[in-house]
Amino acid sequence: MKCSECGAENPKGNLFCEDCGAKLSKTPKSIISIKFAAISVLILLALGAGLYFFIYVLPIRQGKSAIEKFTGKQNLKLAYYGRKPYIAGKMLRFSYKKNNKTVDYYVDSKSKEVVRMDNWSSQAYQVKISKDKAKTIAEKYVDKHFSQFNQKDLKLTEKKLVDSGGNTEKYYTFTWMKVDGGSGALMPVGVNITINPLTGAVISFLSFNKKTTVSTDPKIGKDEAIDIAKTKARKRKISAPNLKSATLAVSTVPPDDPNGKQALLWQIVLEDKSSKDGVAVGAFVYVDAETGKVVKLDPFM
């Protein structure tokens, strides 16, 4: 038996080396090292496989399960396109294609609920159903697919037919949002849905349900915010003397940025109806309701 310390050969059965007195091991150090390395590799592989399962495989399975529950259809052939940023967090994006039709689904990575659906194949260039009928269709769909939907808590803030005239795409759009009982500020809880005005099919569905972490009591009043917005527009040489709307809402800075910091903003829309060809021009101005600072100004025409 060879001593692992000095290399001397010893008779079989010796417990200690006759030359250096070191304890003799039945298993050479090199073999022990190989076994240790092999076990370490196996442990790392197991940890890697576990992380891959929980980070990639499990969320996809849960996402597909959420979509099947949302649609009421089983064994859908869904393509996965990874995680995408969203106003309320990150989403898992899936796509379903059949007979040249494509429907995209977005699943919240935390709640594992479908928060967005886009049916790109449902387009219309004619209007055959009324706004009231479209609203009824929208209410039934939202009531089924948005757990926070409650007529008492959410206010219908938008209902209109989007029609640019001629042979352009047309659709009904409806938005319900939670409104603060004191200031009347729009909260980051709500849903938007668009309806095909020809067939009544749902074109898109978008829900959001985010916790409010800022005060909804504005230090900057509505009139002051409008004055600030008009002053900023004039400095930018934007002719927009007319107020179209002023809305107080819990948003982010920058506005509607998924990674932005939550803030209470006045959303001011200014326009000039007397512009050439009768086409309104103006600007969207976002004023911080806490400080009065203009955080964003977007001209439009």
Phi and psi in degrees as a GROMACS rama.xvg file:
@    title "Ramachandran Plot"
@    xaxis  label "Phi"
@    yaxis  label "Psi"
@TYPE xy
-87.4777  133.137  LYS-2
-73.9097  129.723  CYS-3
-76.1547  -11.8869  SER-4
-93.1924  -51.2726  GLU-5
-109.376  -13.3743  CYS-6
87.8199  0.635034  GLY-7
-72.0349  146.486  ALA-8
-84.3676  137.567  GLU-9
-128.161  151.395  ASN-10
-60.5163  147.611  PRO-11
-62.9239  134.761  LYS-12
102.28  -15.7703  GLY-13
-63.5621  139.668  ASN-14
-93.0291  -26.3491  LEU-15
-129.528  151.63  PHE-16
-69.7649  133.3  CYS-17
-72.2028  -20.9367  GLU-18
-90.1195  -50.0553  ASP-19
-112.527  -8.19284  CYS-20
80.6368  3.42032  GLY-21
-70.4023  149.743  ALA-22
-69.0582  132.893  LYS-23
-87.4402  132.095  LEU-24
-100.798  136.674  SER-25
-68.6445  -26.4185  LYS-26
-110.591  120.652  THR-27
-59.0291  151.68  PRO-28
-60.1934  -34.2493  LYS-29
-62.9303  -38.9077  SER-30
-70.0637  -39.9578  ILE-31
-61.2965  -42.9395  ILE-32
-62.2493  -41.5707  SER-33
-63.5126  -43.4937  ILE-34
-63.6695  -41.9574  LYS-35
-63.2777  -43.5789  PHE-36
-63.557  -41.347  ALA-37
-63.8422  -43.3523  ALA-38
-64.1069  -39.7001  ILE-39
-62.4672  -42.9834  SER-40
-62.9836  -42.8359  VAL-41
-63.0925  -39.9906  LEU-42
-64.508  -43.8417  ILE-43
-64.1074  -40.0469  LEU-44
-63.6557  -40.7126  LEU-45
-65.3567  -42.2359  ALA-46
-64.4028  -41.6841  LEU-47
-62.6637  -42.6048  GLY-48
-64.8038  -38.9604  ALA-49
-65.2759  -43.7373  GLY-50
-63.7647  -41.7941  LEU-51
-60.8242  -40.4107  TYR-52
-66.2309  -46.9383  PHE-53
-76.5581  -29.6142  PHE-54
-87.7519  -34.2977  ILE-55
-115.204  -57.0762  TYR-56
-67.433  -50.4924  VAL-57
-61.9288  -47.1349  LEU-58
-58.7293  -37.4803  PRO-59
-64.7965  -44.0134  ILE-60
-61.7461  -44.2285  ARG-61
-66.2613  -37.6151  GLN-62
-63.983  -45.3247  GLY-63
-64.3302  -38.0851  LYS-64
-64.0788  -39.7033  SER-65
-64.4593  -39.6435  ALA-66
-68.03  -40.049  ILE-67
-64.5931  -36.871  GLU-68
-68.4481  -40.0672  LYS-69
-64.3454  -43.2716  PHE-70
-89.2607  -20.238  THR-71
76.0145  15.3506  GLY-72
-118.578  142.573  LYS-73
-105.019  156.528  GLN-74
56.1116  41.5068  ASN-75
-72.2867  138.699  LEU-76
-85.9203  94.4764  LYS-77
-106.18  135.351  LEU-78
-94.669  137.871  ALA-79
-102.962  131.945  TYR-80
-118.432  16.0265  TYR-81
90.1614  -171.602  GLY-82
-91.0793  137.632  ARG-83
-126.795  144.17  LYS-84
-68.8503  147.149  PRO-85
-144.434  156.725  TYR-86
-56.9983  -29.1557  ILE-87
-104.826  7.63781  ALA-88
142.201  -152.79  GLY-89
-101.625  147.36  LYS-90
-124.022  154.056  MET-91
-98.1194  123.879  LEU-92
-100.937  129.614  ARG-93
-126.122  156.325  PHE-94
-135.843  138.619  SER-95
-119.225  124.744  TYR-96
-123.814  133.87  LYS-97
-159.206  128.959  LYS-98
52.8725  48.0254  ASN-99
64.5844  16.8455  ASN-100
-110.429  138.612  LYS-101
-126.576  130.869  THR-102
-127.029  126.04  VAL-103
-101.039  138.364  ASP-104
-123.835  140.511  TYR-105
-123.375  124.675  TYR-106
-111.02  127.599  VAL-107
-61.1576  127.791  ASP-108
-67.9456  -19.2386  SER-109
-96.0699  -53.8694  LYS-110
-79.6574  -17.8209  SER-111
58.6881  38.0098  LYS-112
-116.182  147.868  GLU-113
-71.2081  121.497  VAL-114
-112.329  -8.39146  VAL-115
-153.781  141.972  ARG-116
-141.1  131.998  MET-117
-126.174  114.945  ASP-118
-101.176  88.7228  ASN-119
-67.675  -13.9327  TRP-120
-86.9232  -13.0899  SER-121
-95.0028  90.245  SER-122
-122.731  151.14  GLN-123
-139.918  147.306  ALA-124
-124.243  7.64907  TYR-125
-134.25  158.14  GLN-126
-118.03  120.327  VAL-127
-124.813  -20.7261  LYS-128
-108.105  150.565  ILE-129
-77.0132  164.478  SER-130
-63.6204  -38.7767  LYS-131
-64.4452  -40.4078  ASP-132
-67.0575  -41.1352  LYS-133
-62.8051  -38.3322  ALA-134
-64.6744  -40.0038  LYS-135
-62.7756  -43.079  THR-136
-61.3751  -43.6691  ILE-137
-63.6814  -43.6618  ALA-138
-62.0892  -42.8942  GLU-139
-64.8749  -41.5532  LYS-140
-66.4789  -45.9397  TYR-141
-66.6738  -40.0099  VAL-142
-60.6931  -33.0097  ASP-143
-79.5388  -34.688  LYS-144
-109.691  -4.79448  HIS-145
-125.14  107.894  PHE-146
-63.5143  -24.0906  SER-147
-87.5975  -1.95577  GLN-148
-71.5326  121.552  PHE-149
-153.153  120.199  ASN-150
-56.136  -27.1279  GLN-151
-78.1434  -28.6983  LYS-152
-98.2839  -27.9139  ASP-153
-107.133  139.797  LEU-154
-107.664  136.63  LYS-155
-72.5768  107.257  LEU-156
-101.309  -11.7655  THR-157
-152.514  130.928  GLU-158
-151.718  111.174  LYS-159
-159.713  161.395  LYS-160
-97.9795  121.719  LEU-161
-89.0333  111.898  VAL-162
-146.385  110.334  ASP-163
-87.6625  3.06729  SER-164
87.737  159.797  GLY-165
64.7483  -152.014  GLY-166
-89.2191  60.5297  ASN-167
-116.616  159.462  THR-168
-65.1878  140.196  GLU-169
-126.86  147.482  LYS-170
-163.216  153.498  TYR-171
-90.2837  141.743  TYR-172
-129.775  135.564  THR-173
-132.038  137.045  PHE-174
-132.426  130.648  THR-175
-116.527  134.232  TRP-176
-138.518  153.366  MET-177
-77.2937  137.116  LYS-178
-118.395  132.261  VAL-179
-65.3825  131.077  ASP-180
-67.1524  -23.1513  GLY-181
-90.9092  -63.133  GLY-182
-86.3171  -16.9893  SER-183
79.6295  11.2131  GLY-184
-68.7424  142.182  ALA-185
-76.5449  130.539  LEU-186
-96.4649  160.425  MET-187
-79.1111  46.5093  PRO-188
-133.259  119.84  VAL-189
173.338  -170.094  GLY-190
-154.749  144.375  VAL-191
-124.896  140.424  ASN-192
-142.743  141.291  ILE-193
-118.006  142.228  THR-194
-122.429  137.861  ILE-195
-68.9469  119.104  ASN-196
-76.6255  -6.17661  PRO-197
-95.9902  -44.4811  LEU-198
-109.621  -20.0272  THR-199
85.8824  4.83941  GLY-200
-71.8456  152.188  ALA-201
-81.1083  123.106  VAL-202
-86.8972  -45.4684  ILE-203
-149.826  155.636  SER-204
-140.445  130.591  PHE-205
-141.773  118.231  LEU-206
-119.708  152.878  SER-207
-146.649  138.652  PHE-208
-148.423  85.3299  ASN-209
-117.567  142.15  LYS-210
-70.5475  136.739  LYS-211
-84.891  125.611  THR-212
-115.49  4.40963  THR-213
-120.863  163.167  VAL-214
-68.4624  141.207  SER-215
-100.87  12.475  THR-216
-99.8788  105.939  ASP-217
-73.5264  138.039  PRO-218
-85.1787  -24.1735  LYS-219
-101.385  118.92  ILE-220
-73.9417  171.64  GLY-221
-61.4639  -50.114  LYS-222
-61.7979  -40.6183  ASP-223
-65.4787  -39.7588  GLU-224
-64.7135  -38.0321  ALA-225
-65.4465  -42.5881  ILE-226
-61.8825  -41.8606  ASP-227
-62.1563  -43.0983  ILE-228
-64.2804  -43.6878  ALA-229
-65.1933  -40.2193  LYS-230
-62.7623  -43.8584  THR-231
-64.0882  -39.7383  LYS-232
-64.0567  -42.0624  ALA-233
-63.41  -40.8133  ARG-234
-63.5661  -30.0982  LYS-235
-87.2489  6.43209  ARG-236
59.6104  40.3411  LYS-237
-104.359  118.991  ILE-238
-83.1971  101.421  SER-239
-149.312  72.6774  ALA-240
-78.6742  -15.0128  PRO-241
-99.1019  134.86  ASN-242
-85.4506  124.18  LEU-243
-94.3823  -43.541  LYS-244
-161.724  156.307  SER-245
-141.025  115.088  ALA-246
-124.534  132.551  THR-247
-94.4913  126.552  LEU-248
-149.849  148.832  ALA-249
-81.5491  115.674  VAL-250
-134.125  -149.069  SER-251
-134.753  163.826  THR-252
-119.868  117.028  VAL-253
-60.6441  155.704  PRO-254
-57.3755  133.346  PRO-255
59.9718  26.1498  ASP-256
-92.5126  120.479  ASP-257
-55.3586  -28.2452  PRO-258
-100.492  4.43372  ASN-259
-76.7856  165.204  GLY-260
-86.2004  133.237  LYS-261
-63.552  139.987  GLN-262
-155.755  157.139  ALA-263
-93.0365  119.664  LEU-264
-124.711  146.846  LEU-265
-90.9749  124.844  TRP-266
-104.562  103.291  GLN-267
-102.197  130.257  ILE-268
-113.8  117.415  VAL-269
-111.978  145.201  LEU-270
-149.611  162.718  GLU-271
-121.398  102.313  ASP-272
-74.79  -12.4398  LYS-273
-94.0398  15.8412  SER-274
-71.9918  171.235  SER-275
-59.1681  144.744  LYS-276
62.6074  11.4334  ASP-277
73.6  8.24707  GLY-278
-87.0543  123.827  VAL-279
-69.6866  138.28  ALA-280
-124.859  157.982  VAL-281
172.916  -147.5  GLY-282
-157.272  148.606  ALA-283
-96.3599  121.914  PHE-284
-121.446  128.329  VAL-285
-109.583  118.366  TYR-286
-113.997  126.771  VAL-287
-64.7247  119.891  ASP-288
-74.5295  -6.83521  ALA-289
-94.6169  -42.3625  GLU-290
-112.121  -20.6665  THR-291
85.187  4.76783  GLY-292
-78.7301  137.358  LYS-293
-80.0389  114.734  VAL-294
-93.782  -16.6611  VAL-295
-164.157  143.788  LYS-296
-137.767  119.217  LEU-297
-117.26  110.302  ASP-298
-71.0868  153.788  PRO-299
-143.184  161.569  PHE-300
